Amino acid sequence: MSEAEREPADRLAEVDSTETIREILVTQAGTFHLHTLIGVLGERASSADAAGRSAEAALHRFLVQQAEDNTEWVETALRVRQPPPSDETASSSYDDGPDADAQGRAAERGAQHDDPREAMEEHAKRLLAQGDLDGAITAYREADGLPHSMLETSIGGVPGRYRLATALRQVGRYRDALDVLDHIDFHPSRLGMFSDLPGVHGLAAKILLLQGLLHEDRGDYELGRACFRHALEPAATSQDESLEKDARGYYAFSFLKDGRYREGVREARRVLDWARSLDHQTFVPGALNNLGNAYKDASMPREARHCWEQVVTLGEEGLFMGLSPVFAYLGLGDLASESGDTATALRMYDLALAWSPSSRDAIMLLLDRLKPDLTGDDDLRRLVWNLAETFDLDNDWQMHSAYLRAHAAHHAHGGDMTAAIACHRQLRQEALDRNMGHEARLHTRMLAERLADSFLPGARQEAFDLLWQTRDELLAESGTRGHPCFWADVAVSQYELMLRLLLDHDAPPLVLPDARGAQELAFDLHEEAKERAFLLHLARTELPAPTDAPEDLLHAEATLLEELAGLGAGRTTGEGGRAAFRRARITRELNDVWDALAPHAPGYVRIRRAQPTRFAELRTHLHADPDRADMAFVSYFCGDTSTTVFIYVPDTDRLTTLSVPVDRSSLSGTAERLRRTFHGDPHASRPSGALRREKPWRRSLDFLQDTAPHLLSFVPYVAGRPLLCVAGDGPLHAMPLHALNTDNGEPLARRHAVVQVLSATAVLNNAARHSSSASPDTNADTGSVFCAGVAAREDNPPEPLENDAELLKAAGWQVTALTGTDVTRTNVLKALRGHRIAHLTCHGHFDRAEPLDSGLLLANGTRRPSIKPTSTSLLTRLSHLLSVRDLVAARIRVDLLTLRACSTGLRADGAGWDLDGLAHAFLFSGARSVVASLWNVDRISSRGLLVDFYQRRRTEPGEPVWRSLWKAQLRLLERPEEPYETHLYHWAPLILIGDWR
């Protein structure tokens, strides 16, 4: 047997899913001959049969089938790894004339096929093989417009689209991937004589599984679970038990990802029951391991240990199990390590290695676990290193990277920072040489961290210069029209380290890239990190053209944007030479157009360029604010290790920075715990209901108040300033900062009003949008309030959500009201055009991946909406959604928008980046100020607070909005109708977002 095929054959025999099989074949493509590997697997199946090991033989026959099924994937991987043509060659040979692409496509179509659709799909496959994802998307779209010549062609194009969607997912383009899958008209029942083929059902199941994973990538776990559930039937019909196992397993783990641990454990148990019901026991150890992980996630270590111990017992009985015992021993070791039992942890890790000492995956997992601070068995660590060296480290990047990282950690722990830095420098350079963009950025950050911690001469400066260079590359690569996920994937850790270097006042000053000082540059960088992703969303959307701009410039911009859209708005990594050259040319011309537009529409151009606000611009704006003597601006940046607080007081023109020892993860945990405390958690291992309104003190909020010394560390710097304009970050958007206690034991709101302004960029964009000449709604009625209320179908009874017109009338306002099924998109848009104050009581929907697709759930004229829109069809969902895009297109201008829905102010926070929530999206759509709720409000106490607020807005129209809400909060806090209303659950849920005036 060839050694080149032995290693992948060993790895394939140890995997637990078809996805892992494909990953091994693709990532190691080029290190083995596929047909020889298939032969090796077949020989192993025959040998196992002869020895009476039927389960092992069945496994290897399955692997033969999988390798054959993945032939095109392997061939594609080999072609993708071929170096693309140089930019010089592309630019010199490329004719950018209007007919060049048409001629190329015509040649491709006629080369091999008479069927135009089949020819175009072959062209799309070639583009995908070359790494030109956007070209492949365009080609498949053209193919969709051509008729099928026969049934076979309608089936033949499906695998290519599936591979394209998979490739798009790998680079974070989830929405584009879903769009590709949504255009696949493929269901076995419609395929005539092919409908009974198991492979057809298997492909249908794979498509549904990929759709489910993509929905989860976008944060929509309910829709993901629906796809996994629908995949079960075709997976079972396909006679591929691995597919059925994946569908069941993905469904179970979706609950765990969603934080619904009780249901995740329940479904993982069902997967185990199903595995045990099969004739062979191949899947049982994997199902036990997964159930153990579910128990561990659910904070049930005893049950997790029992599962992993069962796997170990099965392994000792001689059942062929692949790597399952390895994972079980690792799980047991992790439990011991987390409990502080280092000796047991090392013993379990030793047993994991002993079970499969030649397993690549086991060695890699142990390289990451055997940290230098896990002391007690250097022999095990050295053994793992020695075993890693037996692999071909020159051609196995993952093993090579894990090996050098482990050595770097060991050198650093021993004080040899020079050697540690050399390891990271080697990894970074090799990643650059291999043209591995993401890996190169990762290792640049690791190198910069080592340099920053080394105290070697010049190391801090080198670290900052490396990070600054990477930042410039990220800005260029994300592009003005780049995909937001590309930016968000890297922003937090990259920028946190830059801030740390800039704000280290005990170290020698750095040589900075421009005239900005260290504090000012740090402010601008933290604003860039927080806002760039959302601005990229805005740059990609269709914006109303500015009314005062020259028509010729707007026409030129529209033409260029349309041409750019034809290339695709995603990442440019791996883009073909022609497409890259054209993209660069369009970008240059767009920048010229925007330079010319800037004097006429500066705010519009800023959005198109996805440019965050700089501190110098914020300073100028706040200096001109009539409230500047009463205000302070506070902005947070939540990092992986600490939180940075920026405090600017306009009246003294002083910018101060603080670093506090509380990180993003712990703050996310606090925000989630607050949600469960107030809303209850029916899915927890110990289910709980919502907080009882008259007994709120029965549930402790000490965990929330414990954050106050850190989060309110800025208070001494804002003394005497009653107005605090706070730009939160990530989980802080879901926390009531105004209700945290200061040093004197009283809530911050006793002395300061807190307005959530989202960011410096949002402040300036909002001000520009609502300048005196910006609003077209000159005929809007300023003497009445538009009130709309619609409950969800699940709300029983609906009346509490549909009777808010009464509280507005009690405050003395004239009211234009809509209720129930009359609250439709058309009726609401029409009413909003005629009012400057709107009060909407309905449920909100926040789209984590596309904030501009967020909105309010309304009736469709005949039915109320569902509170869970993802559980309905896309068509039904759209009929009930008033989206931010709808409001932008309608040019709605509202001075005050109150959203008294359930938790409409809560933000999404995940995947290393922050989306700015429903309120942020509504500010962009045309609302000047938004009043929203942080948690599900109590109907009675919130009614009193809102009546007080609206009375003040009517009787004192010249009073700033922030004072009106602040006074209403203080009145409820100081003079409650009932004693329990002094609890923050009652007086603190409503916050003002946006313009404070």
HELIX and SHEET records of a PDB file:
HELIX    1   1 GLU A    3  LEU A   12  1                                  10    
HELIX    2   2 THR A   18  THR A   27  1                                  10    
HELIX    3   3 LEU A   34  ALA A   50  1                                  17    
HELIX    4   4 SER A   54  ASP A   69  1                                  16    
HELIX    5   5 THR A   71  VAL A   80  1                                  10    
HELIX    6   6 ASP A   87  SER A   93  1                                   7    
HELIX    7   7 ALA A  100  GLN A  112  1                                  13    
HELIX    8   8 PRO A  116  ALA A  129  1                                  14    
HELIX    9   9 LEU A  133  ASP A  144  1                                  12    
HELIX   10  10 LEU A  151  GLY A  156  1                                   6    
HELIX   11  11 VAL A  158  GLN A  170  1                                  13    
HELIX   12  12 TYR A  174  ASP A  182  1                                   9    
HELIX   13  13 PRO A  188  ARG A  190  5                                   3    
HELIX   14  14 GLY A  192  PHE A  194  5                                   3    
HELIX   15  15 PRO A  198  ASP A  217  1                                  20    
HELIX   16  16 TYR A  221  THR A  237  1                                  17    
HELIX   17  17 GLU A  241  LYS A  257  1                                  17    
HELIX   18  18 TYR A  261  SER A  277  1                                  17    
HELIX   19  19 VAL A  284  ASP A  297  1                                  14    
HELIX   20  20 PRO A  301  GLU A  316  1                                  16    
HELIX   21  21 SER A  324  GLU A  338  1                                  15    
HELIX   22  22 THR A  342  TRP A  355  1                                  14    
HELIX   23  23 ARG A  360  ARG A  369  1                                  10    
HELIX   24  24 ASP A  378  GLU A  389  1                                  12    
HELIX   25  25 TRP A  397  HIS A  413  1                                  17    
HELIX   26  26 MET A  417  ASP A  433  1                                  17    
HELIX   27  27 GLY A  437  SER A  454  1                                  18    
HELIX   28  28 ALA A  459  SER A  478  1                                  20    
HELIX   29  29 PRO A  484  ALA A  488  1                                   5    
HELIX   30  30 ALA A  491  LEU A  502  1                                  12    
HELIX   31  31 ALA A  518  ARG A  540  1                                  23    
HELIX   32  32 GLU A  551  LEU A  567  1                                  17    
HELIX   33  33 GLY A  577  LEU A  597  1                                  21    
HELIX   34  34 PRO A  602  ARG A  608  1                                   7    
HELIX   35  35 PHE A  615  HIS A  623  1                                   9    
HELIX   36  36 ARG A  628  ASP A  630  5                                   3    
HELIX   37  37 ARG A  664  HIS A  679  1                                  16    
HELIX   38  38 PRO A  696  ARG A  698  5                                   3    
HELIX   39  39 ASP A  702  GLN A  705  1                                   4    
HELIX   40  40 ALA A  708  LEU A  711  1                                   4    
HELIX   41  41 VAL A  715  VAL A  718  5                                   4    
HELIX   42  42 GLY A  730  ALA A  734  5                                   5    
HELIX   43  43 LEU A  737  ALA A  739  5                                   3    
HELIX   44  44 LEU A  748  ARG A  750  5                                   3    
HELIX   45  45 ALA A  760  ARG A  769  1                                  10    
HELIX   46  46 GLU A  799  GLU A  802  1                                   4    
HELIX   47  47 ALA A  805  ALA A  810  1                                   6    
HELIX   48  48 GLY A  820  ASP A  822  5                                   3    
HELIX   49  49 ARG A  825  LEU A  832  1                                   8    
HELIX   50  50 PRO A  851  ASP A  853  5                                   3    
HELIX   51  51 PRO A  869  SER A  871  5                                   3    
HELIX   52  52 LEU A  874  HIS A  880  1                                   7    
HELIX   53  53 VAL A  884  ALA A  889  1                                   6    
HELIX   54  54 GLY A  917  SER A  925  1                                   9    
HELIX   55  55 ARG A  939  THR A  955  1                                  17    
HELIX   56  56 VAL A  961  GLU A  974  1                                  14    
HELIX   57  57 PRO A  979  THR A  982  5                                   4    
HELIX   58  58 LEU A  984  TRP A  987  1                                   4    
SHEET    1   A11 ARG A 654  VAL A 660  0                                        
SHEET    2   A11 THR A 643  VAL A 649 -1                                        
SHEET    3   A11 MET A 631  CYS A 638 -1                                        
SHEET    4   A11 LEU A 723  ALA A 727  1                                        
SHEET    5   A11 ALA A 753  GLN A 756  1                                        
SHEET    6   A11 LEU A 990  GLY A 994  1                                        
SHEET    7   A11 ALA A 927  SER A 933 -1                                        
SHEET    8   A11 VAL A 894  LEU A 899  1                                        
SHEET    9   A11 ILE A 837  THR A 841  1                                        
SHEET   10   A11 SER A 784  GLY A 789  1                                        
SHEET   11   A11 GLN A 814  THR A 819  1                                        
SHEET    1   B 3 HIS A 843  HIS A 845  0                                        
SHEET    2   B 3 GLY A 855  LEU A 857 -1                                        
SHEET    3   B 3 LEU A 881  SER A 883 -1                                        
SHEET    1   C 2 ASP A 909  GLY A 910  0                                        
SHEET    2   C 2 TRP A 913  ASP A 914 -1                                        
END                                                                             
